[in-house]
Amino acid sequence: MIKIGVFDHVDRSRADATRQLEERLVLAEQYDAAGFHAYHVAEHHSTPVGLSSSPLVYLSAVAQRTKNLRIGPLV
């Protein structure tokens, strides 16, 4: 059985951070519903690809919205 995961990053590509974070959370819900195994997010503090100042807080929000998706930061 093949297990598929996603490596993502929450970057500073848009001015509206709230909207971007909400879109990423919805995307994580969709990964969970589609049967993906894991969702990992980059841990890049204070960089253009690190909008979330604390990946663990962001992943806590992901955990609230998913049931089976395994989550974690990638360093």
Gaussian input, Z-matrix of N, CA and C with variables (Angstrom, degrees):
# hf/3-21g

backbone

0 1
 N
 C     1     B1
 C     2     B2     1     A1
 N     3     B3     2     A2     1     D1
 C     4     B4     3     A3     2     D2
 C     5     B5     4     A4     3     D3
 N     6     B6     5     A5     4     D4
 C     7     B7     6     A6     5     D5
 C     8     B8     7     A7     6     D6
 N     9     B9     8     A8     7     D7
 C    10    B10     9     A9     8     D8
 C    11    B11    10    A10     9     D9
 N    12    B12    11    A11    10    D10
 C    13    B13    12    A12    11    D11
 C    14    B14    13    A13    12    D12
 N    15    B15    14    A14    13    D13
 C    16    B16    15    A15    14    D14
 C    17    B17    16    A16    15    D15
 N    18    B18    17    A17    16    D16
 C    19    B19    18    A18    17    D17
 C    20    B20    19    A19    18    D18
 N    21    B21    20    A20    19    D19
 C    22    B22    21    A21    20    D20
 C    23    B23    22    A22    21    D21
 N    24    B24    23    A23    22    D22
 C    25    B25    24    A24    23    D23
 C    26    B26    25    A25    24    D24
 N    27    B27    26    A26    25    D25
 C    28    B28    27    A27    26    D26
 C    29    B29    28    A28    27    D27
 N    30    B30    29    A29    28    D28
 C    31    B31    30    A30    29    D29
 C    32    B32    31    A31    30    D30
 N    33    B33    32    A32    31    D31
 C    34    B34    33    A33    32    D32
 C    35    B35    34    A34    33    D33
 N    36    B36    35    A35    34    D34
 C    37    B37    36    A36    35    D35
 C    38    B38    37    A37    36    D36
 N    39    B39    38    A38    37    D37
 C    40    B40    39    A39    38    D38
 C    41    B41    40    A40    39    D39
 N    42    B42    41    A41    40    D40
 C    43    B43    42    A42    41    D41
 C    44    B44    43    A43    42    D42
 N    45    B45    44    A44    43    D43
 C    46    B46    45    A45    44    D44
 C    47    B47    46    A46    45    D45
 N    48    B48    47    A47    46    D46
 C    49    B49    48    A48    47    D47
 C    50    B50    49    A49    48    D48
 N    51    B51    50    A50    49    D49
 C    52    B52    51    A51    50    D50
 C    53    B53    52    A52    51    D51
 N    54    B54    53    A53    52    D52
 C    55    B55    54    A54    53    D53
 C    56    B56    55    A55    54    D54
 N    57    B57    56    A56    55    D55
 C    58    B58    57    A57    56    D56
 C    59    B59    58    A58    57    D57
 N    60    B60    59    A59    58    D58
 C    61    B61    60    A60    59    D59
 C    62    B62    61    A61    60    D60
 N    63    B63    62    A62    61    D61
 C    64    B64    63    A63    62    D62
 C    65    B65    64    A64    63    D63
 N    66    B66    65    A65    64    D64
 C    67    B67    66    A66    65    D65
 C    68    B68    67    A67    66    D66
 N    69    B69    68    A68    67    D67
 C    70    B70    69    A69    68    D68
 C    71    B71    70    A70    69    D69
 N    72    B72    71    A71    70    D70
 C    73    B73    72    A72    71    D71
 C    74    B74    73    A73    72    D72
 N    75    B75    74    A74    73    D73
 C    76    B76    75    A75    74    D74
 C    77    B77    76    A76    75    D75
 N    78    B78    77    A77    76    D76
 C    79    B79    78    A78    77    D77
 C    80    B80    79    A79    78    D78
 N    81    B81    80    A80    79    D79
 C    82    B82    81    A81    80    D80
 C    83    B83    82    A82    81    D81
 N    84    B84    83    A83    82    D82
 C    85    B85    84    A84    83    D83
 C    86    B86    85    A85    84    D84
 N    87    B87    86    A86    85    D85
 C    88    B88    87    A87    86    D86
 C    89    B89    88    A88    87    D87
 N    90    B90    89    A89    88    D88
 C    91    B91    90    A90    89    D89
 C    92    B92    91    A91    90    D90
 N    93    B93    92    A92    91    D91
 C    94    B94    93    A93    92    D92
 C    95    B95    94    A94    93    D93
 N    96    B96    95    A95    94    D94
 C    97    B97    96    A96    95    D95
 C    98    B98    97    A97    96    D96
 N    99    B99    98    A98    97    D97
 C   100   B100    99    A99    98    D98
 C   101   B101   100   A100    99    D99
 N   102   B102   101   A101   100   D100
 C   103   B103   102   A102   101   D101
 C   104   B104   103   A103   102   D102
 N   105   B105   104   A104   103   D103
 C   106   B106   105   A105   104   D104
 C   107   B107   106   A106   105   D105
 N   108   B108   107   A107   106   D106
 C   109   B109   108   A108   107   D107
 C   110   B110   109   A109   108   D108
 N   111   B111   110   A110   109   D109
 C   112   B112   111   A111   110   D110
 C   113   B113   112   A112   111   D111
 N   114   B114   113   A113   112   D112
 C   115   B115   114   A114   113   D113
 C   116   B116   115   A115   114   D114
 N   117   B117   116   A116   115   D115
 C   118   B118   117   A117   116   D116
 C   119   B119   118   A118   117   D117
 N   120   B120   119   A119   118   D118
 C   121   B121   120   A120   119   D119
 C   122   B122   121   A121   120   D120
 N   123   B123   122   A122   121   D121
 C   124   B124   123   A123   122   D122
 C   125   B125   124   A124   123   D123
 N   126   B126   125   A125   124   D124
 C   127   B127   126   A126   125   D125
 C   128   B128   127   A127   126   D126
 N   129   B129   128   A128   127   D127
 C   130   B130   129   A129   128   D128
 C   131   B131   130   A130   129   D129
 N   132   B132   131   A131   130   D130
 C   133   B133   132   A132   131   D131
 C   134   B134   133   A133   132   D132
 N   135   B135   134   A134   133   D133
 C   136   B136   135   A135   134   D134
 C   137   B137   136   A136   135   D135
 N   138   B138   137   A137   136   D136
 C   139   B139   138   A138   137   D137
 C   140   B140   139   A139   138   D138
 N   141   B141   140   A140   139   D139
 C   142   B142   141   A141   140   D140
 C   143   B143   142   A142   141   D141
 N   144   B144   143   A143   142   D142
 C   145   B145   144   A144   143   D143
 C   146   B146   145   A145   144   D144
 N   147   B147   146   A146   145   D145
 C   148   B148   147   A147   146   D146
 C   149   B149   148   A148   147   D147
 N   150   B150   149   A149   148   D148
 C   151   B151   150   A150   149   D149
 C   152   B152   151   A151   150   D150
 N   153   B153   152   A152   151   D151
 C   154   B154   153   A153   152   D152
 C   155   B155   154   A154   153   D153
 N   156   B156   155   A155   154   D154
 C   157   B157   156   A156   155   D155
 C   158   B158   157   A157   156   D156
 N   159   B159   158   A158   157   D157
 C   160   B160   159   A159   158   D158
 C   161   B161   160   A160   159   D159
 N   162   B162   161   A161   160   D160
 C   163   B163   162   A162   161   D161
 C   164   B164   163   A163   162   D162
 N   165   B165   164   A164   163   D163
 C   166   B166   165   A165   164   D164
 C   167   B167   166   A166   165   D165
 N   168   B168   167   A167   166   D166
 C   169   B169   168   A168   167   D167
 C   170   B170   169   A169   168   D168
 N   171   B171   170   A170   169   D169
 C   172   B172   171   A171   170   D170
 C   173   B173   172   A172   171   D171
 N   174   B174   173   A173   172   D172
 C   175   B175   174   A174   173   D173
 C   176   B176   175   A175   174   D174
 N   177   B177   176   A176   175   D175
 C   178   B178   177   A177   176   D176
 C   179   B179   178   A178   177   D177
 N   180   B180   179   A179   178   D178
 C   181   B181   180   A180   179   D179
 C   182   B182   181   A181   180   D180
 N   183   B183   182   A182   181   D181
 C   184   B184   183   A183   182   D182
 C   185   B185   184   A184   183   D183
 N   186   B186   185   A185   184   D184
 C   187   B187   186   A186   185   D185
 C   188   B188   187   A187   186   D186
 N   189   B189   188   A188   187   D187
 C   190   B190   189   A189   188   D188
 C   191   B191   190   A190   189   D189
 N   192   B192   191   A191   190   D190
 C   193   B193   192   A192   191   D191
 C   194   B194   193   A193   192   D192
 N   195   B195   194   A194   193   D193
 C   196   B196   195   A195   194   D194
 C   197   B197   196   A196   195   D195
 N   198   B198   197   A197   196   D196
 C   199   B199   198   A198   197   D197
 C   200   B200   199   A199   198   D198
 N   201   B201   200   A200   199   D199
 C   202   B202   201   A201   200   D200
 C   203   B203   202   A202   201   D201
 N   204   B204   203   A203   202   D202
 C   205   B205   204   A204   203   D203
 C   206   B206   205   A205   204   D204
 N   207   B207   206   A206   205   D205
 C   208   B208   207   A207   206   D206
 C   209   B209   208   A208   207   D207
 N   210   B210   209   A209   208   D208
 C   211   B211   210   A210   209   D209
 C   212   B212   211   A211   210   D210
 N   213   B213   212   A212   211   D211
 C   214   B214   213   A213   212   D212
 C   215   B215   214   A214   213   D213
 N   216   B216   215   A215   214   D214
 C   217   B217   216   A216   215   D215
 C   218   B218   217   A217   216   D216
 N   219   B219   218   A218   217   D217
 C   220   B220   219   A219   218   D218
 C   221   B221   220   A220   219   D219
 N   222   B222   221   A221   220   D220
 C   223   B223   222   A222   221   D221
 C   224   B224   223   A223   222   D222

   B1=1.4364
   B2=1.5297
   B3=1.3066
   B4=1.4461
   B5=1.5246
   B6=1.3180
   B7=1.4611
   B8=1.5215
   B9=1.3067
   B10=1.4542
   B11=1.5229
   B12=1.3086
   B13=1.4549
   B14=1.5170
   B15=1.3117
   B16=1.4567
   B17=1.5234
   B18=1.3279
   B19=1.4601
   B20=1.5153
   B21=1.3135
   B22=1.4610
   B23=1.5262
   B24=1.2905
   B25=1.4574
   B26=1.5152
   B27=1.3076
   B28=1.4607
   B29=1.5251
   B30=1.3281
   B31=1.4560
   B32=1.5208
   B33=1.3136
   B34=1.4587
   B35=1.5271
   B36=1.3169
   B37=1.4633
   B38=1.5273
   B39=1.3152
   B40=1.4642
   B41=1.5239
   B42=1.3173
   B43=1.4668
   B44=1.5242
   B45=1.3168
   B46=1.4617
   B47=1.5313
   B48=1.3233
   B49=1.4593
   B50=1.5255
   B51=1.3175
   B52=1.4649
   B53=1.5151
   B54=1.3170
   B55=1.4711
   B56=1.5262
   B57=1.3120
   B58=1.4583
   B59=1.5254
   B60=1.3317
   B61=1.4663
   B62=1.5197
   B63=1.3248
   B64=1.4681
   B65=1.5267
   B66=1.3261
   B67=1.4666
   B68=1.5261
   B69=1.3241
   B70=1.4685
   B71=1.5301
   B72=1.3227
   B73=1.4624
   B74=1.5302
   B75=1.3186
   B76=1.4712
   B77=1.5241
   B78=1.3196
   B79=1.4543
   B80=1.5304
   B81=1.3245
   B82=1.4670
   B83=1.5319
   B84=1.3208
   B85=1.4718
   B86=1.5278
   B87=1.3118
   B88=1.4653
   B89=1.5228
   B90=1.3322
   B91=1.4703
   B92=1.5240
   B93=1.3244
   B94=1.4588
   B95=1.5272
   B96=1.3228
   B97=1.4655
   B98=1.5243
   B99=1.3333
   B100=1.4647
   B101=1.5327
   B102=1.3296
   B103=1.4530
   B104=1.5190
   B105=1.3302
   B106=1.4598
   B107=1.5263
   B108=1.3212
   B109=1.4586
   B110=1.5270
   B111=1.3392
   B112=1.4603
   B113=1.5263
   B114=1.3137
   B115=1.4609
   B116=1.5177
   B117=1.3171
   B118=1.4592
   B119=1.5133
   B120=1.2984
   B121=1.4666
   B122=1.5280
   B123=1.3333
   B124=1.4574
   B125=1.5196
   B126=1.3059
   B127=1.4576
   B128=1.5281
   B129=1.3208
   B130=1.4620
   B131=1.5255
   B132=1.3039
   B133=1.4587
   B134=1.5279
   B135=1.3130
   B136=1.4683
   B137=1.5248
   B138=1.3156
   B139=1.4656
   B140=1.5216
   B141=1.3316
   B142=1.4734
   B143=1.5356
   B144=1.3244
   B145=1.4663
   B146=1.5294
   B147=1.3265
   B148=1.4523
   B149=1.5120
   B150=1.3278
   B151=1.4600
   B152=1.5285
   B153=1.3020
   B154=1.4580
   B155=1.5271
   B156=1.3195
   B157=1.4692
   B158=1.5217
   B159=1.3234
   B160=1.4561
   B161=1.5286
   B162=1.3247
   B163=1.4632
   B164=1.5246
   B165=1.3162
   B166=1.4628
   B167=1.5236
   B168=1.3239
   B169=1.4593
   B170=1.5194
   B171=1.3296
   B172=1.4692
   B173=1.5324
   B174=1.3337
   B175=1.4647
   B176=1.5210
   B177=1.3153
   B178=1.4724
   B179=1.5227
   B180=1.3229
   B181=1.4668
   B182=1.5223
   B183=1.3409
   B184=1.4659
   B185=1.5290
   B186=1.3306
   B187=1.4646
   B188=1.5238
   B189=1.3325
   B190=1.4649
   B191=1.5233
   B192=1.3247
   B193=1.4624
   B194=1.5185
   B195=1.3308
   B196=1.4633
   B197=1.5206
   B198=1.3348
   B199=1.4584
   B200=1.5199
   B201=1.3312
   B202=1.4631
   B203=1.5151
   B204=1.2937
   B205=1.4576
   B206=1.5169
   B207=1.3201
   B208=1.4548
   B209=1.5164
   B210=1.3172
   B211=1.4678
   B212=1.5201
   B213=1.3487
   B214=1.4503
   B215=1.5103
   B216=1.3369
   B217=1.4667
   B218=1.5189
   B219=1.3037
   B220=1.4602
   B221=1.5085
   B222=1.3158
   B223=1.4516
   B224=1.5056
   A1=109.23
   A2=116.77
   A3=122.25
   A4=109.63
   A5=115.93
   A6=121.42
   A7=107.88
   A8=116.30
   A9=121.41
   A10=109.85
   A11=114.95
   A12=121.18
   A13=110.78
   A14=115.39
   A15=122.48
   A16=108.71
   A17=115.36
   A18=121.63
   A19=106.41
   A20=117.14
   A21=122.34
   A22=109.75
   A23=115.11
   A24=120.90
   A25=107.42
   A26=115.25
   A27=121.50
   A28=105.50
   A29=116.28
   A30=120.41
   A31=112.75
   A32=115.66
   A33=122.46
   A34=110.65
   A35=117.36
   A36=120.60
   A37=112.97
   A38=117.35
   A39=121.07
   A40=110.13
   A41=113.57
   A42=118.82
   A43=111.61
   A44=117.85
   A45=121.77
   A46=110.79
   A47=115.95
   A48=121.12
   A49=112.13
   A50=117.76
   A51=121.11
   A52=110.78
   A53=116.20
   A54=120.41
   A55=110.78
   A56=116.84
   A57=119.68
   A58=111.48
   A59=117.37
   A60=119.71
   A61=111.01
   A62=117.63
   A63=120.65
   A64=110.64
   A65=117.37
   A66=120.49
   A67=110.91
   A68=117.00
   A69=120.33
   A70=110.86
   A71=116.93
   A72=119.92
   A73=110.79
   A74=116.57
   A75=120.45
   A76=109.36
   A77=117.37
   A78=121.45
   A79=110.80
   A80=117.38
   A81=120.74
   A82=110.45
   A83=117.38
   A84=120.86
   A85=110.45
   A86=115.96
   A87=120.38
   A88=111.50
   A89=117.43
   A90=120.62
   A91=109.98
   A92=116.94
   A93=121.85
   A94=110.67
   A95=116.62
   A96=121.07
   A97=111.93
   A98=116.52
   A99=120.87
   A100=112.80
   A101=116.83
   A102=120.57
   A103=115.77
   A104=117.92
   A105=119.80
   A106=108.97
   A107=116.44
   A108=121.81
   A109=112.47
   A110=116.77
   A111=119.28
   A112=111.94
   A113=114.71
   A114=122.57
   A115=107.07
   A116=115.79
   A117=121.34
   A118=109.28
   A119=115.51
   A120=120.79
   A121=108.98
   A122=114.87
   A123=120.49
   A124=110.59
   A125=115.32
   A126=120.74
   A127=107.68
   A128=115.28
   A129=122.15
   A130=108.35
   A131=116.55
   A132=121.46
   A133=111.21
   A134=116.08
   A135=123.30
   A136=113.47
   A137=116.57
   A138=121.56
   A139=108.20
   A140=118.35
   A141=120.19
   A142=114.11
   A143=118.26
   A144=120.25
   A145=111.87
   A146=117.27
   A147=120.99
   A148=112.94
   A149=117.25
   A150=121.44
   A151=111.14
   A152=116.96
   A153=120.93
   A154=109.32
   A155=116.53
   A156=119.15
   A157=112.03
   A158=116.21
   A159=121.00
   A160=108.80
   A161=117.38
   A162=119.46
   A163=113.08
   A164=117.99
   A165=119.47
   A166=111.80
   A167=117.88
   A168=120.26
   A169=109.51
   A170=116.40
   A171=120.63
   A172=110.35
   A173=117.02
   A174=119.90
   A175=111.80
   A176=117.92
   A177=120.41
   A178=110.02
   A179=116.24
   A180=120.15
   A181=110.47
   A182=116.97
   A183=120.62
   A184=109.75
   A185=117.05
   A186=121.53
   A187=111.88
   A188=117.22
   A189=120.38
   A190=111.56
   A191=117.18
   A192=121.42
   A193=113.97
   A194=117.95
   A195=120.62
   A196=110.07
   A197=115.63
   A198=119.78
   A199=113.04
   A200=117.74
   A201=121.20
   A202=114.50
   A203=117.32
   A204=122.30
   A205=110.54
   A206=116.73
   A207=120.16
   A208=107.95
   A209=116.83
   A210=120.01
   A211=109.82
   A212=114.95
   A213=119.45
   A214=112.12
   A215=116.84
   A216=120.66
   A217=109.83
   A218=115.98
   A219=121.67
   A220=107.81
   A221=116.90
   A222=120.93
   A223=110.86
   D1=128.42
   D2=178.66
   D3=-89.39
   D4=132.42
   D5=176.74
   D6=-109.56
   D7=128.48
   D8=-176.57
   D9=-112.17
   D10=133.38
   D11=178.16
   D12=-124.69
   D13=170.34
   D14=-178.81
   D15=-123.61
   D16=134.82
   D17=171.22
   D18=-108.95
   D19=120.25
   D20=-173.28
   D21=-127.71
   D22=166.21
   D23=171.16
   D24=-144.32
   D25=146.00
   D26=178.71
   D27=-102.75
   D28=98.35
   D29=-172.00
   D30=-96.90
   D31=176.38
   D32=-178.80
   D33=-98.19
   D34=43.86
   D35=-175.65
   D36=-81.37
   D37=-13.24
   D38=-179.79
   D39=-128.79
   D40=158.27
   D41=179.49
   D42=-76.00
   D43=-31.87
   D44=-175.79
   D45=-91.48
   D46=91.22
   D47=-177.43
   D48=-65.24
   D49=-37.90
   D50=-179.11
   D51=-60.35
   D52=-46.14
   D53=179.81
   D54=-64.22
   D55=-42.22
   D56=-178.88
   D57=-64.62
   D58=-42.78
   D59=178.15
   D60=-63.30
   D61=-41.16
   D62=178.07
   D63=-62.80
   D64=-41.44
   D65=179.05
   D66=-63.28
   D67=-38.75
   D68=178.79
   D69=-67.10
   D70=-37.76
   D71=178.44
   D72=-65.85
   D73=-40.57
   D74=176.60
   D75=-63.31
   D76=-40.65
   D77=178.51
   D78=-61.70
   D79=-41.56
   D80=177.33
   D81=-62.24
   D82=-39.07
   D83=176.02
   D84=-60.79
   D85=-40.49
   D86=179.78
   D87=-67.69
   D88=-38.86
   D89=175.29
   D90=-59.95
   D91=-44.09
   D92=179.53
   D93=-61.57
   D94=-47.08
   D95=-179.45
   D96=-64.17
   D97=-30.44
   D98=-178.93
   D99=-82.32
   D100=-5.88
   D101=176.89
   D102=90.90
   D103=15.34
   D104=175.73
   D105=-61.85
   D106=150.37
   D107=-176.24
   D108=-83.25
   D109=-43.35
   D110=-172.04
   D111=-144.12
   D112=155.13
   D113=175.89
   D114=-136.05
   D115=116.68
   D116=178.98
   D117=-118.66
   D118=145.96
   D119=-178.78
   D120=-123.20
   D121=142.84
   D122=178.97
   D123=-64.51
   D124=145.12
   D125=176.97
   D126=-112.31
   D127=82.86
   D128=-178.57
   D129=-120.10
   D130=87.84
   D131=-178.00
   D132=-69.03
   D133=134.59
   D134=174.29
   D135=56.38
   D136=40.65
   D137=175.70
   D138=-128.67
   D139=167.19
   D140=178.48
   D141=-62.02
   D142=-21.25
   D143=178.35
   D144=-102.41
   D145=19.06
   D146=-178.45
   D147=-132.10
   D148=68.09
   D149=-179.54
   D150=-64.85
   D151=-38.50
   D152=-179.49
   D153=-76.77
   D154=116.59
   D155=-179.17
   D156=-68.47
   D157=-25.45
   D158=176.30
   D159=-134.67
   D160=101.80
   D161=-179.74
   D162=-56.69
   D163=-30.75
   D164=-179.31
   D165=-67.83
   D166=-34.27
   D167=176.21
   D168=-67.71
   D169=-44.27
   D170=176.92
   D171=-60.55
   D172=-45.28
   D173=-179.56
   D174=-67.57
   D175=-25.58
   D176=173.87
   D177=-64.49
   D178=-38.99
   D179=176.16
   D180=-66.25
   D181=-38.78
   D182=176.07
   D183=-61.56
   D184=-43.21
   D185=-179.54
   D186=-62.51
   D187=-33.83
   D188=178.55
   D189=-65.93
   D190=-28.25
   D191=-172.42
   D192=-101.59
   D193=-4.97
   D194=-177.64
   D195=-123.31
   D196=162.73
   D197=-178.27
   D198=-115.61
   D199=-41.67
   D200=-173.53
   D201=-115.64
   D202=-11.95
   D203=-176.08
   D204=-68.87
   D205=125.70
   D206=174.24
   D207=-82.33
   D208=135.83
   D209=-172.93
   D210=-128.72
   D211=157.12
   D212=176.50
   D213=178.32
   D214=160.69
   D215=175.73
   D216=-85.33
   D217=152.01
   D218=172.27
   D219=-115.89
   D220=128.96
   D221=-177.69
   D222=-111.60

